[in-house]
């Protein structure tokens, strides 16, 4: 059993991906609550909002995908932590004043940008996995074909 803070033969902490996923989830939910309460609009599930949710929550899936690679988890921790801090700061300001920050919301733009990068990373991972699957099956098919010609 791996204790928090230990490394077992190069594998990453089991706690870090969980913490990063929870931080991203909380920052997305706090941004959603802040925007919905400030704008006084009901939550609708039109295609644009669904796309926004997919992009906002995509870093959680990417954290799960790269959870065994310590360098990538460390690289992902920096923007997730910055987004979390920015969203919590904006949430506290909103709860105190009941108004959105007039200077803009850094957390929204950073979250959307990082979400788009995460979607691209997930698409690259899916493409690579499908390509490897097809190459392996074509290799087996060609070997079977060559064996049957003998």
Helices and strands as residue ranges (DSSP letters): H 14-39, H 47-65, H 70-97, H 106-149
